[in-house]
Amino acid sequence: MAGCAPGTAPGPPAPSGSGGGAASSPLRWEFEHIADSGAPLSDVAALAEDDVWAVAPEGDGGPGAHLLHHDGERWRREPLPGALGAGPHPPRLEEIGTEELWLRPSGATDGPASWARWDGDRWSAVPVPPPVPSRDLGADASLVGDLHALGPDDVWALGPDRTALHFDGVRWTSTRLPYDASDLAVAGPDDVWAVGSRSTGPGTELGYGERYAQPASMHWDGTSWRAVETPPARFAEPVPPEPSAGLSRVLVLDDGEVRAYGTNTFNHGEVDPEPQDEYIRLRREGSRWVEQEPAPGQCAWRTPVGQEDRGLFLDGNWYLTDDGRCVKIGRDRLPVSTGAREESRQSLWLREIHRVPGTDEWLGAGHVQVNQSGDPFRAPVVVRLRREG
């Protein structure tokens, strides 16, 4: 699994006694490619070392996009495949198992939605999920949210209004979810998890007409989706205004363990003193959810975006090793030939990271933010993980 990995992210101070400093880092992001567009690269995916693709928006805030393709020797600019169709937003790359990549719209399209697949040789059309009736989207309800796949004949995605979509290699079907969902993960055939929030049931009524949204989880067993009992969240009295708790991320580790992540928050700025937001960290143990063991330092509140046999990649370019060390991933600085001065402040922001199939190589896509007097700028980059020592 892999996901978004912003270069920095706001959060609470490290818990007392947790060792807030990072361990000495053996990991470093080095530049694989520095693009000439001003807009951050929004996605990267690979079928092999000599078959890597990235999505590059045409310019800062402008419509349209193109692709970058690495053939093992050099990066080349490629147009979006005709099978994808036109759209105002950069498309999303999806790794569908280990033998296909899919391109799909990331927002509303100018006409009927189109998807495309890359099989290592050419781009071709992919069947598109049928529109799902939606209160908010009306007739144009073909937008698809989070997508995960075991392979081209077992693809799951979130649709609008509590729907889950499944592609079996021939056609799409939709099923109803018990609650609102924000993320899903495929553990295996007929073993899929979704997480989000619920507005009914235990813990949602505060007693004076106000609702308190609660974390929710759901499971597909091959026949139907069912609600799974999930620990409620609640602030200590006095409860702050407009409280709301939910899960935003679910993932399945390589050993089969299911984990879920979320927050318990409220409408800030209305009371003083304010409590801190609470970070929900759950793991599946047998038939129930239990709290995860807290990670040290800055890793305590960050969410995993990738896994390998040595540890977990976390958002904000952090890494939690299998032996429990919290490591900040280092980064290279842009060369002065890009316009970055030696005294400039630079930060790396990654939109996506992915492993190159069949290797222990990792690639990321995003940008370097360069802050310098009179001439700040963003440099779109593809980065590769370097291991030192």
Summary of the structure (lengths in Angstrom):
residues: 389
radius of gyration: 21.5
end to end distance: 25.8
largest distance: 65.1
contacts: 1233
relative contact order: 0.19
helix: 3%
strand: 48%
